[in-house]
Amino acid sequence: MRIFPNSPFLIAEIGVNYYDIAKKENISNIEAAKLMIKEAKKVGTDAVKFQSYKAEKIASKNSPAYWDQSEEPTDSQYKLFQKFDSFGKEEYKELADYCNEIGIMFLSTPFDFDSIDYLDEFMDVYKISSSDLTNIPFIKAIAKKQKPIILSTGASTIEEVELAIKTIENEKNTQIGLMHCVLSYPTEYEDANLLMIKYLKDNFPKYDIGFSDHTRPDEKMLVLTTAYLYGANIIEKHYTLDKTLKGNDHYHAMDPNDIKIFKDNMNFIKKINGQYNKVPLKCEAESRKQARRSIVAKKDMSIGEKITEDKLTFKRPGTGIYPSELDKIIGKKMKKDIKEDDLITYDHLE
């Protein structure tokens, strides 16, 4: 079953980037989060997404860093999560209410069982991180909520994806979106592997297929645009108001201008897509008449003269008899005189 009728459905993942925006703008974390939501809404984003976790529930104190430490110098996952885990149910409820107020969908990825439960009160769609794809008890708990689920598939085998899907389906939940994702921060362009989107579409035709992107935004947003053209109808990318900030996800995030470029690309594609059925278009009407060929007299012919192929040729305009109807006039006799280079019409024939 499909989750989103609009295509593509664009999710700006704020994650925890609002902490750094708050410092830069000298405002509170909640004000920064709302500012980011407002700016995302302005440029036509469909949803914003946060991350709900507590450091002690997501990573052991011995968990090593696996990101680009020249951009984010923190040397362990636990320490990083600890820096960005101050929000809880109350704050996310406030953000969800703000999203409802301005007309943009609120999402937050739960990373523990507590957040699954409290997010259920004010969230309509669940997102499961690639990091939890094999966390089957966790997936089962989310599936039991009987809400649509967007499942990222980064760093996974097809067997792992199938098991996760089966776990959701076993709870009689068939509202699933599968996201191609590369679990590498940032993802190099040569590692984007966008053809995997087509693979997911071919192998899971019942479900929405999307793309969760970790590449650095290219100038023309061609990575996201290509993902859409390959069949991704859900697009998710980290989002910031300042791509130059050091920190967790700013260096591979899109900003409002990137979103505008992507949305412009989508509008242009929709404009040039046109209709599916192959029929002559209104704009082709004159060309259809003038640029096609008609059957033309190769020589003067008189009344009673029998038409043979050697007396005919094919020239523009196409307002006479099409060459495709040649067999219909060979052997006919003229009932009118005709000059060389005149178009032959059925009125000329007996």
C-alpha atoms as a printed R data frame, in Angstrom:
    type eleno elety resid chain resno       x       y       z
1   ATOM     1    CA   MET     A     1   0.000   0.000   0.000
2   ATOM     2    CA   ARG     A     2   1.275   3.466  -0.882
3   ATOM     3    CA   ILE     A     3   1.944   5.980   1.896
4   ATOM     4    CA   PHE     A     4   2.179   9.285   0.042
5   ATOM     5    CA   PRO     A     5   0.063  10.193  -3.007
6   ATOM     6    CA   ASN     A     6   2.238  13.208  -3.846
7   ATOM     7    CA   SER     A     7   5.424  12.491  -5.726
8   ATOM     8    CA   PRO     A     8   8.057  13.116  -4.699
9   ATOM     9    CA   PHE     A     9   7.371  13.560  -0.983
10  ATOM    10    CA   LEU     A    10  10.306  15.614   0.337
11  ATOM    11    CA   ILE     A    11  11.501  15.145   3.911
12  ATOM    12    CA   ALA     A    12  14.000  17.638   5.339
13  ATOM    13    CA   GLU     A    13  15.823  15.843   8.118
14  ATOM    14    CA   ILE     A    14  16.619  18.444  10.742
15  ATOM    15    CA   GLY     A    15  17.896  15.705  13.034
16  ATOM    16    CA   VAL     A    16  19.769  17.573  15.736
17  ATOM    17    CA   ASN     A    17  21.178  20.357  13.561
18  ATOM    18    CA   TYR     A    18  19.056  22.897  15.434
19  ATOM    19    CA   TYR     A    19  21.535  22.826  18.324
20  ATOM    20    CA   ASP     A    20  24.223  24.458  16.173
21  ATOM    21    CA   ILE     A    21  21.743  26.852  14.578
22  ATOM    22    CA   ALA     A    22  20.675  27.924  18.083
23  ATOM    23    CA   LYS     A    23  24.276  28.754  18.990
24  ATOM    24    CA   LYS     A    24  24.847  30.641  15.766
25  ATOM    25    CA   GLU     A    25  21.640  32.686  16.070
26  ATOM    26    CA   ASN     A    26  21.887  33.052  19.858
27  ATOM    27    CA   ILE     A    27  18.407  31.641  20.382
28  ATOM    28    CA   SER     A    28  17.025  28.674  22.298
29  ATOM    29    CA   ASN     A    29  17.106  25.151  20.866
30  ATOM    30    CA   ILE     A    30  13.323  25.068  20.509
31  ATOM    31    CA   GLU     A    31  13.325  28.445  18.734
32  ATOM    32    CA   ALA     A    32  16.038  27.212  16.375
33  ATOM    33    CA   ALA     A    33  14.070  24.043  15.614
34  ATOM    34    CA   LYS     A    34  10.969  26.112  14.823
35  ATOM    35    CA   LEU     A    35  13.011  28.479  12.663
36  ATOM    36    CA   MET     A    36  14.278  25.533  10.624
37  ATOM    37    CA   ILE     A    37  10.742  24.176  10.267
38  ATOM    38    CA   LYS     A    38   9.448  27.560   9.105
39  ATOM    39    CA   GLU     A    39  12.215  27.974   6.511
40  ATOM    40    CA   ALA     A    40  11.625  24.438   5.211
41  ATOM    41    CA   LYS     A    41   7.913  25.140   4.836
42  ATOM    42    CA   LYS     A    42   8.624  28.362   2.918
43  ATOM    43    CA   VAL     A    43  10.406  26.503   0.131
44  ATOM    44    CA   GLY     A    44   7.783  23.783  -0.263
45  ATOM    45    CA   THR     A    45   9.102  20.924   1.866
46  ATOM    46    CA   ASP     A    46   6.486  18.284   2.677
47  ATOM    47    CA   ALA     A    47   7.833  17.116   6.043
48  ATOM    48    CA   VAL     A    48  10.548  17.793   8.588
49  ATOM    49    CA   LYS     A    49  12.139  15.033  10.629
50  ATOM    50    CA   PHE     A    50  13.925  14.963  13.954
51  ATOM    51    CA   GLN     A    51  15.647  12.174  15.904
52  ATOM    52    CA   SER     A    52  14.322  11.053  19.289
53  ATOM    53    CA   TYR     A    53  16.841   9.354  21.569
54  ATOM    54    CA   LYS     A    54  18.742   9.356  24.834
55  ATOM    55    CA   ALA     A    55  22.473   8.659  24.656
56  ATOM    56    CA   GLU     A    56  22.428   5.870  27.247
57  ATOM    57    CA   LYS     A    57  19.718   3.992  25.322
58  ATOM    58    CA   ILE     A    58  21.290   4.136  21.882
59  ATOM    59    CA   ALA     A    59  25.040   3.582  22.309
60  ATOM    60    CA   SER     A    60  27.439   2.055  24.782
61  ATOM    61    CA   LYS     A    61  30.120   4.289  26.257
62  ATOM    62    CA   ASN     A    62  32.653   2.318  24.203
63  ATOM    63    CA   SER     A    63  31.048   2.974  20.805
64  ATOM    64    CA   PRO     A    64  33.632   4.445  18.371
65  ATOM    65    CA   ALA     A    65  33.072   7.260  15.888
66  ATOM    66    CA   TYR     A    66  32.407   6.248  12.278
67  ATOM    67    CA   TRP     A    67  31.951   9.677  10.646
68  ATOM    68    CA   ASP     A    68  34.308  12.253   9.146
69  ATOM    69    CA   GLN     A    69  36.051  13.547  12.272
70  ATOM    70    CA   SER     A    70  37.464  16.524  10.423
71  ATOM    71    CA   GLU     A    71  33.856  17.751  10.269
72  ATOM    72    CA   GLU     A    72  32.636  16.299  13.598
73  ATOM    73    CA   PRO     A    73  35.581  15.768  15.992
74  ATOM    74    CA   THR     A    74  33.701  13.837  18.696
75  ATOM    75    CA   ASP     A    75  35.465  10.482  19.106
76  ATOM    76    CA   SER     A    76  32.596   8.249  20.271
77  ATOM    77    CA   GLN     A    77  28.949   7.753  19.403
78  ATOM    78    CA   TYR     A    78  27.936   7.918  23.053
79  ATOM    79    CA   LYS     A    79  29.607  11.316  23.530
80  ATOM    80    CA   LEU     A    80  28.044  12.653  20.338
81  ATOM    81    CA   PHE     A    81  24.542  11.521  21.239
82  ATOM    82    CA   GLN     A    82  25.005  12.927  24.732
83  ATOM    83    CA   LYS     A    83  25.587  16.384  23.232
84  ATOM    84    CA   PHE     A    84  22.241  16.315  21.419
85  ATOM    85    CA   ASP     A    85  19.713  14.440  23.549
86  ATOM    86    CA   SER     A    86  18.056  17.160  25.655
87  ATOM    87    CA   PHE     A    87  14.677  17.028  23.886
88  ATOM    88    CA   GLY     A    88  11.978  14.618  25.027
89  ATOM    89    CA   LYS     A    89   8.231  14.109  24.671
90  ATOM    90    CA   GLU     A    90   7.313  17.643  25.720
91  ATOM    91    CA   GLU     A    91   9.616  19.355  23.210
92  ATOM    92    CA   TYR     A    92   8.672  17.079  20.319
93  ATOM    93    CA   LYS     A    93   4.989  17.568  21.081
94  ATOM    94    CA   GLU     A    94   5.540  21.336  20.889
95  ATOM    95    CA   LEU     A    95   7.296  20.941  17.538
96  ATOM    96    CA   ALA     A    96   4.564  18.643  16.224
97  ATOM    97    CA   ASP     A    97   1.943  21.219  17.209
98  ATOM    98    CA   TYR     A    98   3.932  23.934  15.440
99  ATOM    99    CA   CYS     A    99   4.145  21.788  12.296
100 ATOM   100    CA   ASN     A   100   0.373  21.293  12.344
101 ATOM   101    CA   GLU     A   101  -0.079  25.022  12.777
102 ATOM   102    CA   ILE     A   102   1.934  25.988   9.696
103 ATOM   103    CA   GLY     A   103   0.978  22.985   7.543
104 ATOM   104    CA   ILE     A   104   3.984  20.671   7.304
105 ATOM   105    CA   MET     A   105   4.246  17.043   8.438
106 ATOM   106    CA   PHE     A   106   6.143  16.319  11.659
107 ATOM   107    CA   LEU     A   107   8.333  13.216  11.811
108 ATOM   108    CA   SER     A   108  10.922  11.993  14.257
109 ATOM   109    CA   THR     A   109  12.902   8.771  14.104
110 ATOM   110    CA   PRO     A   110  12.587   6.866  17.379
111 ATOM   111    CA   PHE     A   111  15.749   5.181  18.640
112 ATOM   112    CA   ASP     A   112  14.351   3.550  21.778
113 ATOM   113    CA   PHE     A   113  11.109   1.948  22.936
114 ATOM   114    CA   ASP     A   114  10.092   4.934  25.053
115 ATOM   115    CA   SER     A   115  10.182   7.271  22.065
116 ATOM   116    CA   ILE     A   116   8.126   4.794  19.996
117 ATOM   117    CA   ASP     A   117   5.348   5.140  22.545
118 ATOM   118    CA   TYR     A   118   5.312   8.869  23.143
119 ATOM   119    CA   LEU     A   119   5.703   9.757  19.444
120 ATOM   120    CA   ASP     A   120   2.612   7.665  18.691
121 ATOM   121    CA   GLU     A   121   0.473  10.339  20.342
122 ATOM   122    CA   PHE     A   122   1.322  13.043  17.784
123 ATOM   123    CA   MET     A   123   3.007  11.403  14.789
124 ATOM   124    CA   ASP     A   124   1.237   9.795  11.807
125 ATOM   125    CA   VAL     A   125   4.170   8.039  10.123
126 ATOM   126    CA   TYR     A   126   7.137   6.221  11.669
127 ATOM   127    CA   LYS     A   127  10.656   6.284  10.258
128 ATOM   128    CA   ILE     A   128  13.065   3.433  11.059
129 ATOM   129    CA   SER     A   129  16.747   4.163  10.692
130 ATOM   130    CA   SER     A   130  19.075   1.915   8.681
131 ATOM   131    CA   SER     A   131  20.881   1.309  11.950
132 ATOM   132    CA   ASP     A   132  17.808  -0.500  13.288
133 ATOM   133    CA   LEU     A   133  17.061  -2.601  10.211
134 ATOM   134    CA   THR     A   134  18.115  -5.792  12.023
135 ATOM   135    CA   ASN     A   135  16.607  -4.701  15.353
136 ATOM   136    CA   ILE     A   136  13.639  -6.997  14.847
137 ATOM   137    CA   PRO     A   137  12.012  -6.564  18.301
138 ATOM   138    CA   PHE     A   138  12.174  -2.800  17.780
139 ATOM   139    CA   ILE     A   139  10.653  -3.020  14.281
140 ATOM   140    CA   LYS     A   140   7.907  -5.277  15.612
141 ATOM   141    CA   ALA     A   141   7.032  -2.754  18.330
142 ATOM   142    CA   ILE     A   142   6.692   0.007  15.733
143 ATOM   143    CA   ALA     A   143   4.680  -2.188  13.359
144 ATOM   144    CA   LYS     A   144   2.176  -2.882  16.144
145 ATOM   145    CA   LYS     A   145   1.252   0.815  16.126
146 ATOM   146    CA   GLN     A   146  -0.452   0.167  12.764
147 ATOM   147    CA   LYS     A   147   0.862   3.350  11.213
148 ATOM   148    CA   PRO     A   148   2.777   3.777   7.941
149 ATOM   149    CA   ILE     A   149   6.489   2.957   8.222
150 ATOM   150    CA   ILE     A   150   9.389   4.357   6.211
151 ATOM   151    CA   LEU     A   151  12.279   1.915   6.424
152 ATOM   152    CA   SER     A   152  15.832   2.890   5.446
153 ATOM   153    CA   THR     A   153  17.929   0.067   4.010
154 ATOM   154    CA   GLY     A   154  21.495   1.374   4.282
155 ATOM   155    CA   ALA     A   155  24.326  -1.179   4.710
156 ATOM   156    CA   SER     A   156  21.893  -4.081   4.397
157 ATOM   157    CA   THR     A   157  21.551  -7.280   2.421
158 ATOM   158    CA   ILE     A   158  18.360  -8.124   0.566
159 ATOM   159    CA   GLU     A   159  17.745 -10.928   3.081
160 ATOM   160    CA   GLU     A   160  17.880  -8.429   5.954
161 ATOM   161    CA   VAL     A   161  15.462  -6.130   4.139
162 ATOM   162    CA   GLU     A   162  13.073  -9.016   3.490
163 ATOM   163    CA   LEU     A   163  13.142 -10.050   7.167
164 ATOM   164    CA   ALA     A   164  12.362  -6.487   8.280
165 ATOM   165    CA   ILE     A   165   9.460  -6.293   5.820
166 ATOM   166    CA   LYS     A   166   8.162  -9.695   6.901
167 ATOM   167    CA   THR     A   167   8.263  -8.535  10.533
168 ATOM   168    CA   ILE     A   168   6.097  -5.523   9.660
169 ATOM   169    CA   GLU     A   169   3.711  -7.540   7.480
170 ATOM   170    CA   ASN     A   170   3.299 -10.175  10.211
171 ATOM   171    CA   GLU     A   171   1.661  -7.438  12.293
172 ATOM   172    CA   LYS     A   172  -0.866  -6.914   9.461
173 ATOM   173    CA   ASN     A   173   0.808  -3.629   8.564
174 ATOM   174    CA   THR     A   174   1.276  -3.143   4.830
175 ATOM   175    CA   GLN     A   175   1.913   0.605   4.702
176 ATOM   176    CA   ILE     A   176   5.628   0.483   3.954
177 ATOM   177    CA   GLY     A   177   8.104   2.788   2.249
178 ATOM   178    CA   LEU     A   178  11.564   1.412   1.473
179 ATOM   179    CA   MET     A   179  14.431   3.881   1.262
180 ATOM   180    CA   HIS     A   180  17.629   3.231  -0.638
181 ATOM   181    CA   CYS     A   181  20.343   4.635   1.593
182 ATOM   182    CA   VAL     A   182  24.135   4.488   1.820
183 ATOM   183    CA   LEU     A   183  25.328   4.452   5.404
184 ATOM   184    CA   SER     A   184  28.437   6.546   4.845
185 ATOM   185    CA   TYR     A   185  28.840  10.157   5.969
186 ATOM   186    CA   PRO     A   186  29.293  11.861   3.601
187 ATOM   187    CA   THR     A   187  28.532   9.437   0.770
188 ATOM   188    CA   GLU     A   188  30.896   9.961  -2.165
189 ATOM   189    CA   TYR     A   189  29.075  10.444  -5.457
190 ATOM   190    CA   GLU     A   190  30.562   7.241  -6.881
191 ATOM   191    CA   ASP     A   191  29.090   5.368  -3.898
192 ATOM   192    CA   ALA     A   192  25.545   6.753  -4.279
193 ATOM   193    CA   ASN     A   193  24.461   3.658  -6.252
194 ATOM   194    CA   LEU     A   194  21.155   5.149  -7.365
195 ATOM   195    CA   LEU     A   195  20.406   2.090  -9.498
196 ATOM   196    CA   MET     A   196  19.536   0.343  -6.233
197 ATOM   197    CA   ILE     A   197  16.340   2.416  -6.316
198 ATOM   198    CA   LYS     A   198  15.327   0.562  -9.472
199 ATOM   199    CA   TYR     A   199  16.267  -2.725  -7.821
200 ATOM   200    CA   LEU     A   200  13.982  -2.003  -4.862
201 ATOM   201    CA   LYS     A   201  11.158  -0.963  -7.220
202 ATOM   202    CA   ASP     A   202  11.511  -4.193  -9.194
203 ATOM   203    CA   ASN     A   203  11.639  -6.414  -6.115
204 ATOM   204    CA   PHE     A   204   9.047  -4.660  -3.932
205 ATOM   205    CA   PRO     A   205   6.450  -3.318  -6.395
206 ATOM   206    CA   LYS     A   206   3.696  -3.102  -3.755
207 ATOM   207    CA   TYR     A   207   5.476  -0.447  -1.722
208 ATOM   208    CA   ASP     A   208   6.661   3.144  -1.973
209 ATOM   209    CA   ILE     A   209  10.342   3.368  -2.830
210 ATOM   210    CA   GLY     A   210  12.477   6.306  -1.756
211 ATOM   211    CA   PHE     A   211  15.980   7.609  -1.271
212 ATOM   212    CA   SER     A   212  17.667   8.835   1.897
213 ATOM   213    CA   ASP     A   213  20.670  10.834   0.722
214 ATOM   214    CA   HIS     A   214  23.991  11.433   2.482
215 ATOM   215    CA   THR     A   215  25.963  12.931  -0.419
216 ATOM   216    CA   ARG     A   216  27.078  16.550  -0.297
217 ATOM   217    CA   PRO     A   217  24.495  18.645  -2.186
218 ATOM   218    CA   ASP     A   218  25.588  19.180  -5.785
219 ATOM   219    CA   GLU     A   219  25.051  22.567  -7.408
220 ATOM   220    CA   LYS     A   220  22.005  21.535  -9.444
221 ATOM   221    CA   MET     A   221  20.633  18.926  -7.015
222 ATOM   222    CA   LEU     A   222  21.094  16.270  -9.678
223 ATOM   223    CA   VAL     A   223  21.541  13.434  -7.167
224 ATOM   224    CA   LEU     A   224  18.054  13.924  -5.744
225 ATOM   225    CA   THR     A   225  16.593  14.693  -9.159
226 ATOM   226    CA   THR     A   226  18.062  11.488 -10.623
227 ATOM   227    CA   ALA     A   227  16.743   9.517  -7.658
228 ATOM   228    CA   TYR     A   228  13.264  10.796  -8.478
229 ATOM   229    CA   LEU     A   229  13.657   9.946 -12.159
230 ATOM   230    CA   TYR     A   230  14.744   6.416 -11.173
231 ATOM   231    CA   GLY     A   231  11.502   5.969  -9.253
232 ATOM   232    CA   ALA     A   232  12.007   7.378  -5.742
233 ATOM   233    CA   ASN     A   233   8.730   8.957  -4.653
234 ATOM   234    CA   ILE     A   234   9.990   9.670  -1.103
235 ATOM   235    CA   ILE     A   235  13.108  11.842  -0.868
236 ATOM   236    CA   GLU     A   236  14.858  12.428   2.438
237 ATOM   237    CA   LYS     A   237  17.971  14.496   3.055
238 ATOM   238    CA   HIS     A   238  19.613  16.129   6.043
239 ATOM   239    CA   TYR     A   239  18.774  19.810   6.257
240 ATOM   240    CA   THR     A   240  20.446  22.882   7.709
241 ATOM   241    CA   LEU     A   241  20.339  26.657   7.486
242 ATOM   242    CA   ASP     A   242  24.143  26.881   7.240
243 ATOM   243    CA   LYS     A   243  26.176  24.238   5.403
244 ATOM   244    CA   THR     A   244  29.470  25.766   6.605
245 ATOM   245    CA   LEU     A   245  28.854  24.905  10.256
246 ATOM   246    CA   LYS     A   246  31.014  22.259  11.853
247 ATOM   247    CA   GLY     A   247  29.046  19.510  13.472
248 ATOM   248    CA   ASN     A   248  27.027  16.391  13.148
249 ATOM   249    CA   ASP     A   249  25.184  16.683   9.825
250 ATOM   250    CA   HIS     A   250  25.642  20.159   8.367
251 ATOM   251    CA   TYR     A   251  28.393  19.229   5.923
252 ATOM   252    CA   HIS     A   252  26.227  16.882   3.859
253 ATOM   253    CA   ALA     A   253  22.920  18.667   4.408
254 ATOM   254    CA   MET     A   254  20.814  20.678   1.991
255 ATOM   255    CA   ASP     A   255  19.749  24.224   2.808
256 ATOM   256    CA   PRO     A   256  16.589  26.103   1.764
257 ATOM   257    CA   ASN     A   257  18.183  27.227  -1.504
258 ATOM   258    CA   ASP     A   258  19.040  23.608  -2.366
259 ATOM   259    CA   ILE     A   259  15.440  22.649  -1.663
260 ATOM   260    CA   LYS     A   260  14.243  25.436  -3.944
261 ATOM   261    CA   ILE     A   261  16.497  24.180  -6.746
262 ATOM   262    CA   PHE     A   262  15.211  20.637  -6.282
263 ATOM   263    CA   LYS     A   263  11.584  21.781  -6.248
264 ATOM   264    CA   ASP     A   264  12.225  23.838  -9.403
265 ATOM   265    CA   ASN     A   265  13.657  20.698 -11.014
266 ATOM   266    CA   MET     A   266  10.525  18.764 -10.064
267 ATOM   267    CA   ASN     A   267   8.240  21.453 -11.468
268 ATOM   268    CA   PHE     A   268  10.212  21.525 -14.723
269 ATOM   269    CA   ILE     A   269  10.087  17.728 -15.028
270 ATOM   270    CA   LYS     A   270   6.331  17.739 -14.462
271 ATOM   271    CA   LYS     A   271   5.984  20.444 -17.121
272 ATOM   272    CA   ILE     A   272   7.938  18.484 -19.732
273 ATOM   273    CA   ASN     A   273   6.439  15.089 -18.847
274 ATOM   274    CA   GLY     A   274   3.105  15.939 -20.450
275 ATOM   275    CA   GLN     A   275   0.638  13.168 -21.271
276 ATOM   276    CA   TYR     A   276   1.197   9.423 -21.552
277 ATOM   277    CA   ASN     A   277  -0.885   8.451 -24.595
278 ATOM   278    CA   LYS     A   278   0.727   8.880 -28.015
279 ATOM   279    CA   VAL     A   279  -1.548  11.244 -29.947
280 ATOM   280    CA   PRO     A   280  -0.888  14.333 -32.088
281 ATOM   281    CA   LEU     A   281  -0.632  17.400 -29.888
282 ATOM   282    CA   LYS     A   282  -2.443  20.667 -30.446
283 ATOM   283    CA   CYS     A   283   0.897  22.446 -30.913
284 ATOM   284    CA   GLU     A   284   1.731  20.008 -33.750
285 ATOM   285    CA   ALA     A   285  -1.424  20.630 -35.781
286 ATOM   286    CA   GLU     A   286   0.094  23.022 -38.336
287 ATOM   287    CA   SER     A   287   3.308  21.017 -38.633
288 ATOM   288    CA   ARG     A   288   1.258  17.869 -39.132
289 ATOM   289    CA   LYS     A   289  -0.354  19.522 -42.156
290 ATOM   290    CA   GLN     A   290   2.633  21.367 -43.618
291 ATOM   291    CA   ALA     A   291   5.674  19.184 -42.835
292 ATOM   292    CA   ARG     A   292   4.273  15.815 -43.865
293 ATOM   293    CA   ARG     A   293   4.215  14.597 -47.473
294 ATOM   294    CA   SER     A   294   1.398  14.069 -49.900
295 ATOM   295    CA   ILE     A   295   1.098  12.153 -53.167
296 ATOM   296    CA   VAL     A   296   2.006  14.609 -55.937
297 ATOM   297    CA   ALA     A   297   1.803  14.388 -59.743
298 ATOM   298    CA   LYS     A   298   5.247  13.809 -61.211
299 ATOM   299    CA   LYS     A   299   3.958  14.916 -64.640
300 ATOM   300    CA   ASP     A   300   0.874  16.446 -66.239
301 ATOM   301    CA   MET     A   301  -2.003  13.966 -66.404
302 ATOM   302    CA   SER     A   302  -5.262  14.170 -68.390
303 ATOM   303    CA   ILE     A   303  -8.841  13.011 -67.882
304 ATOM   304    CA   GLY     A   304  -9.122   9.229 -68.338
305 ATOM   305    CA   GLU     A   305  -5.405   8.630 -67.836
306 ATOM   306    CA   LYS     A   306  -4.558   5.623 -65.664
307 ATOM   307    CA   ILE     A   307  -2.427   6.319 -62.624
308 ATOM   308    CA   THR     A   308   0.806   4.342 -62.349
309 ATOM   309    CA   GLU     A   309   3.483   4.642 -59.666
310 ATOM   310    CA   ASP     A   310   6.020   6.158 -62.061
311 ATOM   311    CA   LYS     A   311   3.706   9.139 -62.540
312 ATOM   312    CA   LEU     A   312   3.729   9.992 -58.834
313 ATOM   313    CA   THR     A   313   6.110  11.401 -56.226
314 ATOM   314    CA   PHE     A   314   5.842  12.494 -52.569
315 ATOM   315    CA   LYS     A   315   6.260  16.102 -51.473
316 ATOM   316    CA   ARG     A   316   5.166  18.592 -48.864
317 ATOM   317    CA   PRO     A   317   2.666  19.847 -47.718
318 ATOM   318    CA   GLY     A   318   0.771  16.973 -46.152
319 ATOM   319    CA   THR     A   319  -2.694  18.286 -46.953
320 ATOM   320    CA   GLY     A   320  -3.358  15.788 -49.726
321 ATOM   321    CA   ILE     A   321  -3.360  11.988 -49.765
322 ATOM   322    CA   TYR     A   322  -0.689  10.409 -47.526
323 ATOM   323    CA   PRO     A   323   1.888   8.153 -49.236
324 ATOM   324    CA   SER     A   324   0.658   5.421 -46.890
325 ATOM   325    CA   GLU     A   325  -2.515   5.315 -49.052
326 ATOM   326    CA   LEU     A   326  -0.615   4.829 -52.322
327 ATOM   327    CA   ASP     A   327  -2.183   1.406 -52.992
328 ATOM   328    CA   LYS     A   328  -5.639   3.008 -52.932
329 ATOM   329    CA   ILE     A   329  -4.975   5.191 -55.976
330 ATOM   330    CA   ILE     A   330  -2.664   3.075 -58.172
331 ATOM   331    CA   GLY     A   331  -4.731   1.872 -61.153
332 ATOM   332    CA   LYS     A   332  -7.405   4.548 -60.768
333 ATOM   333    CA   LYS     A   333  -8.248   6.870 -63.657
334 ATOM   334    CA   MET     A   334  -8.193  10.638 -63.613
335 ATOM   335    CA   LYS     A   335 -11.529  12.427 -63.894
336 ATOM   336    CA   LYS     A   336  -9.840  15.816 -63.994
337 ATOM   337    CA   ASP     A   337  -6.726  17.205 -65.622
338 ATOM   338    CA   ILE     A   338  -3.809  17.746 -63.275
339 ATOM   339    CA   LYS     A   339  -0.528  19.604 -63.629
340 ATOM   340    CA   GLU     A   340   2.945  18.456 -62.627
341 ATOM   341    CA   ASP     A   341   3.645  19.122 -58.900
342 ATOM   342    CA   ASP     A   342  -0.068  19.379 -58.010
343 ATOM   343    CA   LEU     A   343  -1.299  17.434 -54.998
344 ATOM   344    CA   ILE     A   344  -3.587  14.613 -55.968
345 ATOM   345    CA   THR     A   345  -6.875  14.392 -54.079
346 ATOM   346    CA   TYR     A   346  -9.644  11.840 -54.213
347 ATOM   347    CA   ASP     A   347 -11.669  14.439 -56.116
348 ATOM   348    CA   HIS     A   348  -9.269  13.929 -59.024
349 ATOM   349    CA   LEU     A   349 -10.079  10.233 -59.280
350 ATOM   350    CA   GLU     A   350 -12.927   8.281 -60.862
